[in-house]
Amino acid sequence: MSNPFTVSLVCWHDGEPLLKSIREAVFIREQGVPAELEWDEFDKSCRHALALSQRGEAIGCGRMFSNGHIGRIAVMQQWRKKKVGTAIVEALLDYARAHDYKEVDVDAQTQALPFYRGFGFAEQGEEFIDAGLPHIKMTLQL
Ligand SMILES: CC(C)(COP(=O)(O)OP(=O)(O)OC[C@H]1O[C@@H](n2cnc3c(N)ncnc32)[C@H](O)[C@@H]1OP(=O)(O)O)[C@@H](O)C(=O)NCCC(=O)NCCS
């Protein structure tokens, strides 16, 4: 059976309202990240992955910098554990491979370590706090 959702790569200009609705729900409302830390100047230059349900609802997102840094991976609560997050990261990794990136990295929330380990990401260095949440840098050679 095919996935009940699709993932596409979009620029901030095209995806902004839908990308914002997911990040507001997951990072700001659910995880308590301050809005002033959630929004930065980098969104405009990142490539974004956007997951949509068959009904067109925005259900997940992520972004990648041109240096291979991945961030803001989020899936709406009711859509978790259905491989939406996997499809978002895979779409960003496909983009990185197509553009000959040799390595990608993510500052992973420690609660999400098993999720990233599933793609082969490996922890680097010490845990640190960002936006009040414990993180650790992870890298993946492509
Ligand atoms: C982390 C997150 C993006 C995962 O998305 P998802 O769509 O639920 O993930 P998937 O269904 O693709 O899961 C893939 C695998 O990772 C595991 N996994 C997913 N989230 C996990 C978590 N938080 N802790 C441990 N394992 C997790 C799943 O069990 C699954 O394992 P399996 O392949 O053995 O079945 C999602 O839980 C989320 O949005 N969390 C809140 C925001 C967040 O923490 N973002 C990450 C910031 S670094």
The ligand as a Gaussian input file, in Angstrom:
#p B3LYP/6-31G(d) Opt

LIG

0 1
 C       11.320000      12.792000      16.234000
 C       10.147000      12.773000      15.231000
 C       10.432000      13.765000      14.114000
 C       10.034000      11.360000      14.648000
 O        9.023000      11.348000      13.650000
 P        8.127000      10.041000      13.370000
 O        7.355000      10.293000      12.124000
 O        7.362000       9.701000      14.591000
 O        9.271000       8.957000      13.143000
 P        9.153000       7.570000      12.313000
 O        7.773000       7.014000      12.416000
 O        9.693000       7.789000      10.951000
 O       10.152000       6.672000      13.191000
 C       11.275000       6.015000      12.671000
 C       11.894000       5.191000      13.772000
 O       12.382000       6.054000      14.805000
 C       11.791000       5.712000      16.059000
 N       11.500000       6.951000      16.770000
 C       10.847000       8.010000      16.293000
 N       10.802000       8.994000      17.215000
 C       11.453000       8.515000      18.294000
 C       11.743000       9.057000      19.565000
 N       11.388000      10.310000      19.923000
 N       12.419000       8.280000      20.436000
 C       12.805000       7.035000      20.097000
 N       12.552000       6.460000      18.902000
 C       11.892000       7.198000      18.021000
 C       10.499000       5.011000      15.692000
 O       10.086000       4.150000      16.734000
 C       10.900000       4.262000      14.457000
 O       11.597000       3.078000      14.797000
 P       11.381000       1.711000      13.959000
 O       11.874000       2.015000      12.570000
 O       12.203000       0.735000      14.710000
 O        9.930000       1.466000      13.982000
 C        8.807000      13.108000      15.932000
 O        8.655000      12.249000      17.054000
 C        8.684000      14.554000      16.408000
 O        8.275000      15.434000      15.646000
 N        9.001000      14.796000      17.678000
 C        8.893000      16.157000      18.257000
 C        9.896000      17.106000      17.630000
 C       11.303000      16.575000      17.725000
 O       11.708000      16.046000      18.744000
 N       12.046000      16.757000      16.623000
 C       13.430000      16.349000      16.558000
 C       14.291000      17.510000      16.892000
 S       16.009000      17.088000      16.855000

